[in-house]
Amino acid sequence: MSQTLPLRLHHHAWITDDQEANRRFYEDVLGLPLVATWTEREVLAGAERAYSHTLYGLADGSALAFFQFADPKDQKEFKTEINSTPIRHIAFKVEAETQEAMRERVAAAGHAEANAHVIDHGYCVSLYLTDPNGLILEFAVDHPDVEKIDAEQRTTAHADLARWLAGDHTSNNPWR
């Protein structure tokens, strides 16, 4: 039996309190184009709600999506308070030049709250940013030997997980 996988990420949705501040960050600073703005009214959770839904495009056709409700009570109801942790983030593959250009634009725009920092994970080098909504973004540049690393990880993924679950928590990342 052949397994069919999703083709790609369609979009990742989040709530924003300020569509224009969000647009300035994503489009003007990071360079992700605003590709659609939907302004809609529909019944959600038993009540009619008015909201805007913006999408910022990625090269593969996927997008980051942001919702803002017209009524502050609706905004409060749908906004999820999630404690911030660097482990909860969304990651994007980029080329080194794109990553550096983003880092430079965030610094030039004076977005200290973006907390821009780079971590070398061995298998990739990542620029981390926090957007105006508290969403942590990772822009990862793959290691030059990414195909070899990927092939090795696919071969050992189940055994590595079994080893971890059995209590062996030693690192299997020789690229770091």
C-alpha positions in Angstrom: 0.0 0.0 0.0 1.4 3.3 -1.0 1.2 6.2 1.4 0.3 9.6 0.0 1.9 12.5 1.9 0.7 16.1 2.0 2.2 18.1 -1.0 3.4 21.0 1.1 2.3 23.3 3.9 -0.7 25.3 2.7 -0.5 27.9 5.5 0.2 28.3 9.2 -2.4 30.5 11.0 -1.9 32.8 13.9 -3.8 35.7 15.6 -2.5 39.2 15.4 -3.7 42.3 17.3 -2.5 44.7 14.7 -2.7 43.8 11.0 -0.7 46.8 9.9 2.2 46.4 12.4 2.2 42.7 11.3 2.3 43.7 7.6 5.2 46.1 8.2 7.2 43.4 9.9 6.5 40.6 7.5 6.4 42.5 4.2 8.6 45.6 4.8 11.2 44.0 7.1 11.3 40.3 6.3 10.3 40.6 2.6 7.4 38.2 2.6 4.8 39.6 0.2 1.2 40.2 1.3 -0.5 37.9 -1.2 -4.1 38.0 0.0 -6.4 39.8 2.4 -9.8 38.2 3.1 -12.3 40.2 5.0 -15.1 37.9 6.0 -18.2 37.4 8.2 -19.0 33.9 9.3 -20.4 31.9 12.2 -17.6 30.7 14.4 -18.3 29.0 17.7 -22.0 29.8 17.5 -21.8 33.6 16.7 -21.3 35.6 13.6 -17.9 37.2 13.6 -16.2 39.7 11.3 -12.5 39.2 10.8 -9.6 39.9 8.4 -7.4 37.1 7.3 -4.0 38.0 5.7 -1.6 35.7 4.0 2.1 36.3 3.4 3.6 34.1 0.6 6.6 31.8 0.6 8.5 30.6 -2.5 6.7 27.2 -2.6 3.3 28.8 -2.6 2.6 28.2 1.1 1.9 31.1 3.4 1.8 32.5 6.9 -1.8 33.5 7.8 -2.9 36.0 10.4 -6.4 36.6 11.7 -7.7 39.8 13.4 -11.3 40.1 14.6 -13.2 43.4 14.4 -14.8 43.0 17.8 -12.3 43.1 20.7 -14.4 40.5 22.5 -14.0 38.1 19.6 -10.3 38.9 19.4 -9.9 38.0 23.1 -11.9 34.8 22.7 -9.8 33.5 19.8 -6.4 34.7 20.9 -4.5 31.9 22.6 -2.1 32.7 25.4 0.8 30.3 25.0 3.8 30.6 27.2 6.7 31.6 25.0 9.5 29.0 24.7 12.2 28.7 22.0 11.1 25.1 21.4 7.7 26.3 20.0 8.4 27.9 16.7 7.9 27.6 12.9 10.9 27.0 10.8 11.6 27.9 7.1 14.4 26.7 4.9 16.4 29.6 3.4 19.6 30.2 1.6 22.5 31.9 3.5 22.1 35.1 1.6 18.4 35.4 2.5 19.1 34.6 6.1 21.8 37.3 6.4 19.6 39.9 4.5 16.7 39.2 7.0 19.0 39.6 9.9 20.4 42.9 8.6 16.9 44.3 7.8 15.6 43.4 11.3 18.6 45.2 12.8 18.3 48.2 10.5 14.5 48.5 11.3 15.4 48.6 15.0 13.3 45.6 16.0 15.1 44.8 19.3 12.0 42.9 20.4 12.6 40.5 17.6 15.5 39.1 19.7 17.4 38.1 16.5 20.0 35.5 17.2 21.8 32.7 15.3 22.4 29.1 16.5 24.6 26.6 14.7 22.8 23.2 15.2 25.4 21.4 13.1 23.0 20.0 10.5 21.8 23.6 9.9 22.5 27.2 11.0 19.4 29.0 12.2 18.4 32.7 12.6 15.7 33.0 15.2 13.3 36.0 15.3 10.2 36.8 17.4 7.4 38.5 15.4 5.2 41.3 16.8 2.7 38.6 17.9 5.1 36.6 19.9 5.5 33.9 17.2 9.0 32.6 17.1 10.3 32.1 13.5 13.4 30.1 12.5 15.1 30.7 9.2 17.4 27.7 8.6 20.3 27.3 6.2 21.0 23.6 5.7 24.5 22.1 6.1 26.3 21.6 2.8 26.0 17.8 3.2 22.3 17.9 3.9 21.5 15.1 1.5 23.9 12.7 3.3 22.7 13.8 6.7 19.1 13.4 5.6 19.8 9.9 4.2 21.5 8.8 7.5 18.7 10.2 9.6 16.0 8.4 7.5 17.9 5.1 7.9 18.2 5.4 11.7 15.1 7.4 12.7 13.2 4.5 14.2 16.2 3.0 16.0 17.2 6.4 17.4 13.7 7.0 18.7 13.6 3.5 20.3 17.0 4.1 21.9 15.8 7.4 23.3 12.6 5.9 24.7 14.6 3.1 26.3 16.5 5.7 28.3 19.7 6.2 26.3 19.8 10.0 25.9 23.2 10.4 24.3 23.6 12.7 21.4 23.5 11.4 17.9 24.5 14.8 16.3 28.1 14.6 15.2 27.7 17.7 13.1 27.4 20.0 16.1 
